[in-house]
């Protein structure tokens, strides 16, 4: 034991030396990443040594070892590069307002109360001089929605005076991790720019390939508007052809999601594959008649695919599909199977070399899992039944394709969206032919741009096709049991499910005793983990204060699936809280909470509400959102466990001393920053324990 400790102490003495080496690397490494990176670097050296040894000894037993070592080396290198990319978003926040120079790199997005502009901060002003920065940090700048800010556009160079802040989460359980989401998309933070605190210096022309691509997409959408497309028709057409989903309404998103057609709105392999088939239809006759035209025609096909990717803004899903079909076109030069898992793996490798953070993109994960599942499972399903009639064989092919894709994407779909569409097979049978018609018609409509007399009537045909698709999907979404909602999976369950599917596939392929034992063991682990997780996340009798702006409410949970949501306001924004916490409530298998207004009277077996006083179990809480108690007085103050202060109360805590004996204070997120600071100072002066939900997140109390 003493010898081991001495070895470890000597090892740690060398760590600062290795850490100093990282300072001389050609890229910046965060200080909290030195030692994990060093450890991984040493592991990569060890794996590389084993690989060299296995290559020197050419024995058949080393073949599997070589594959494992190569996979580990690539995984380690990917981990290092990905961590470096994540740390590139680090920014030295000052915490005070300063003047910055920024450039808007995306079209401004209209929010409920503001305008959001994705911008790159290129420098800051200090001592009346601009200090440029080599670090091009991306920030989300929010402007008040007025006539001046509505004129902002992509390429505007701005001078803003604001305080840049890092992204923060609300701290509610199982909530969407906004910090991780923003960092993985290359963002460093956010800022609110008040009216009059910014000015436009000049307008920059697009320089980067991404900006030029977005400009092409805007031109196509402008043409759609000129042809009379609007509303849901314009939104669906833009999503299908150029991948812009910003105009999609919540109603149309919900309709497509319930019917199992959301993948159609995400421009990816289906759309690129249809265009690939269309281009191939025109160029194939050239090389069938003259074989020396084949390389040239395939090159033209690849150029056409990348031109389409440029028009769609070079989104990750389209780039992935275009790379894959470009490799497929190159493989046409040789005989044999053209599309395989190796093609898919090479596509992923090329994409992640360009941008390692694409691995966290939901569309990237769904598209690759769908294609991998189709390559592995669809041929097996297709050959289960021998169909001789041509039309029925086509229907059977579509059905097996839909089933294979759903099997591959089901774990991720449940993990991200907590929903599984039941009628996906019914939707897929007619949706793919209809989408094919819409896409080919849209291409023909764009080609008719030089002939407006023909283009405008043809636009009505596209309108009719889009209306038919929307109405059919709306009908499917209204069928009984259209989707299974309130599903919940965690990341480890998703991993176990995919491992089980792989082992199950291997079991059917090999049909050996070992294969059967492997997938049965995996199934046992999956079921055991799910049971343990259900036991751990089972609701217990408690009171929860959530950090949900504009919805001051208290969640009272029982030990079963019943619960109450006692709101401080008469008309709370419960829908916002439901969207924010649906994942957590699904995990606990809770039924929809019963909403109770705190200003009324309510009584149940364990809960009672009377004049903004909530009693649940052994706890008494006052929901303070008005000044009704300020003028009250009592000879015997009422003892309350928690004073829940939300927007609407303008007095001080000392005004309530003659009414309540306060043991603790909870400050809701609906309070302004100024009111929160004043009440905090008063709690410190009165020596009352307090909790600020905007800082600490949700507060749970067992009763």
Order of alpha helices (4+ residues) and beta strands (2+ residues): alpha-alpha-alpha-beta-beta-beta-beta-beta-alpha-beta-beta-alpha-alpha-alpha-alpha-alpha-alpha-alpha-alpha-alpha-alpha-alpha-beta-alpha-alpha-beta-alpha-alpha-beta-beta-beta-alpha-beta-beta-beta-beta-beta-beta-beta-beta-beta-alpha-beta-alpha-beta
